[in-house]
Amino acid sequence: MLFRLCEFLVHSLIEQPDACKIDRIETERVDIFFLHVGKDDRGRILGKGGRTIAALRTFLEAAAARIDREVVLEISE
């Protein structure tokens, strides 16, 4: 569920969703997402002063809390 939500949110923010890749590591209580986007879309994901990525992380954390899980979102090169 969290993976699909993350995928939907990220794809709606970027211009080239085909160049986006999200790797997932899932443990017993934690989902870790590694986000790979193109150079042009990297600024869109980060946002001004990191506001967009912070909002995305907050939203995912709230959704994860509802199902008693934790989530980590990292942007990879």
Secondary structure, 3 states (H helix, E strand, C coil): CHHHHHHHHHHHHCCCHHHCEEEEEECCCEEEEEEECCHHHHHHHHCHHHHHHHHHHHHHHHHHHHCCCEEEEEEEC
